[in-house]
Amino acid sequence: MNNNISRKQFLQYTASAGAAALLSSLEGFAAEARQQKLRVAIIGCGSVSNRYIPHLQSSLFIEIVSLCDIKPERAEAQNKQYNVGAKTYPHIDAMLKGAPFDMMVTLTDMQEHGRLNKQALLAGRHVWSEKPMANTYAEGKALLDLAKQKKLRIWGAPAVVNSPQFAFMNKCIQEGKLGKLASAHGQYGHTGPTWSAFFYEKGGGSMPDLGVYNMATLTALLGPAKSVMAMLSIVKPERTVDDKGTVKVEAEDNAHILMDHGNGVISHVMCGFNFFDPHGHEAGNQSLHSIQIFGDKGNMRLIGYDWETNGVILDDSWDQAPKLLSTDKGGYVWQEGATKVGESLINKTEPVINVEHALHVLEVIEAARKSSATGMKVAMKSGFKWPLM
């Protein structure tokens, strides 16, 4: 190197060298990210996959390598529409023997979740399952035990605990801003899906499709349910759906559930397929609340749905108006669960979403059905680490 180099030349040299080092570092990081991508297979290419596929594709750490559907044309159509570049399969057996993958994302009819999730675990794959993760608590517990035995991970939707609004409400409760808690209420319903019969068949119903969101939110905020009482009904004995025409309704389309969380705290969830709501499945303009929690020093209301949040109204003053707070969604969307847990596998972090929590909610659903059938209060046996954060 020339000993007579000027200060200007020296600065130019060091700047270019630093830029080269930074570029090399970024290229190395990108290469490492490519090498560490989690390979994902999606089973079930119906309407829900329209939300999951783009979100999974948005992650630097995930690659969708397989799409599977018992109607092969649906897998092929999604592969083309979203330019996935995946292999397509007509059956889980073929998919498990096909392109290697690390985690299966289950988006099929809910009655098939337990069977398919077990098959994936037995084949050595991690699992993210849309709700519910199984059809009974016993089946779900067996899945979790199998996953632990094989050193695999399984998670179940919903991802409501990921929202900034959940974090805000949780913080308010943990800091005692509402005082001594007493009661809570959750509600979610619409006039019922028309695109498939499985919602109304045995193993379907408004609780695993709709009530599951409020159950997940309230148990996460207030603690695991100690016991459950419920009244369920079928308001419309027949429904007309796109895939099967007129079908007999075999699962509840109207449900009211009481949960005892201990320490005197009781919550109530109402859900159903007979609730007129012009917002339906879109909550962007929803101004009503879906969750309300009461203490002796304040109450708060979650505006919108817990799966699509619009803010929290906090009312904790005798002489000041209630305040709309926590309106920033922070990028949270309901379909992010599979992406977040997939990234956690790569980054070796622990997500807020907790499989024991999903399993507990599954037991609440089963206990509600037993309570309605017997007229008895049903004691719960499951729990989860609480508070979640």
CORHU-V401224 format. One line per field, one symbol per residue. phi: phi as a letter, one per 40 degrees, with the letter a starting at -180 (. if undefined). psi: psi as a letter, one per 20 degrees, with the letter a starting at -180 (. if undefined). A space follows every 10 residues. Layout:
phi->???
psi->???
This chain:
phi->.ccccccccc cccccccccc cccccccccc cccccccccb bbbhbccccc ccdccccccc bbbcbabbac bdccccccdc dbfcgccbbc acccccccdd abbcbcbcdc ccddcccccc cccgbcbbbc cccacbcccc cccccccccc fbbbbbccbc cccdccdccc cdcccgccgc cbaaabaaaa chcbcacccb cdgchccccb cdcccccccc cbhdccabba bbabcbcbbb bccbgcbccb bdbaabbbbc cgfgcbbbbb aibbccaccf cbbdbcbccb bbbbbcbiaa bccgbccacb hbcbbbbcbb cdbcbfcccf gcbcccdccc cccccccfbb ccdbcccccc cccdcccccc cccbgbcbcc bcaacbcca
psi->ppijprgghg hhghghgggg ggghgghggg gggghjpppp pppokbhhhh ggghghhipi jppoiqppqi nhhgghghgg gjlgkrqqqi qhghghicpq rhppookaph iigggghggg ghjkqrpppr qririrgggg hhgggggghj lrqpqqrrkh iiqhhggggg ggghijhibo qgqqqqqpra jqqiiqihhi rpibrhgigg hhghggghhh hirqphrpqq pqrogoiqqp rhhjcpqpoi qpjppppppo jrkippqppp qrkkopoihc jpjhjpirqi ppppaiirqq popbqiinqj rpppnkqhjq qqporlipik ipqhjighgg hghhhgilro rhpphhghhg hhhggghggg ghhijqppqq irarpqqh.
